[in-house]
Amino acid sequence: MPASQPMQPRQPARDPNSLIQMLMRAFNEEVFAADFTISDQSREHVRQMVKKGVKELIKSTTQNHQVEQAEKDIRGFARRMIIVAKAAGRTELKETDYFSAFSFLCPLWPFC
């Protein structure tokens, strides 16, 4: 009977694509939960911000708590965009909502 290996603590993925997908999924979940849509231009701004954040995450040690904080922060960013769009009477997130949330929340680690 082979000796079992001790369990290693689970480390977050260091694969940039996996981190980007995870953070974009978190962002999209907030948008869809609020029954909102997002323009292509606004989604691209968010994606570029997420890519920048992932670069920062990978530069650091990428501990579980850092990945969890990044996910929490991107969800908060989505909620801020939704607040701005609601105030304008819209249910679609636009570029102006992105820039308004960005200027309100940044600096927001690891994204800006």
N, C-alpha and C positions, 0 to 999 in steps of 0.2 A: 504494500500500500504506500503510494508516494506521500511524502510529507507535504502538508499544505503550506502555501506561502502566506505570510501574514498580510492582512488587508492593508493596502496603502490608502491614505486619505485621498478622497476624490479631488482632483485638481481641475479647474476650469479649462476648457479647450483653449489652446493657444492658436488654433487655426483661425486666421482672420475672417475667412468666409463664414465659418460657423458662428463667430461672435457677431458679425454683421447681420446674419440671418436671425439670430436670437434677439438682437436689439430692435431690428425692424419689425419682427413679429410682435414684440412687446408694444412698440409704437402703434402698429396697426390694430392690435387688440383694443387699445384705448379708443382709437378713432371709431372702430366698428361698434364697440360697446355703447358709445354715445350716439349711434345711428348717424354718423357723419360720413362724408366722402372726402377725398383729398384730390386736388388738381395734380396733374403730372408734374408741373413745375415745382410745386410745393413739395411733393414726394421726393423729387430729385435733390432739393435743398436739404431735406432731412437725411436722405441717404448719404450725401457728401459729409454732413455733420457727423453721422454715425461712423463713417469710414475714418474720419479724423479721430474720433473718440477711440475706435478700435486700435488705431496706430499707437495712441497714448497708452492704452491698456497693455498692449504687447510690449511696449518699452519698459513699463513697470513690471513688477513681479507677477501680475495677473493672479492675485489671490481671489478666493471665492468671494470674500466680502467686497472686493473692488468690482467684480462682475455684477454682484447683486446691487451695489450702489449705482453702477452705470445703468442697469435695467430700471431701477427706481427713478433715476433722473430722466431717462428718456420717456418714461410714462408720464412724469410730471410735465415734461416739455409738451407732450401731446395734449394733456389736459389744459395747459395754458393756451395753446393754439385754439382749442375748442372754446374756451372762455371768450377769447377775442372774437372768434367767428360768431358766436351766439350774440355777443353785444352788437354786432353789425347785422344781425338778423339772418345769418346764413347757416346752412348745414353742410357746406363744402368748405374745406380748409384751402385757403389761397396763399399765394406768396406773401401778401401783406401780413397774414396771420403768423407765418413763419418768422418774418423779420420783427414783428412786434413781440412775439414770445422770446425770440433770441435776445433782443435788446433788454427785455424785462428780466430774464433769468440768468444771462451770462454775466460773470463766469460760472459755468456749470460743468464740473468735472465729470468725465474727461473730455467733454465735447467742445468746450470753448473756455 
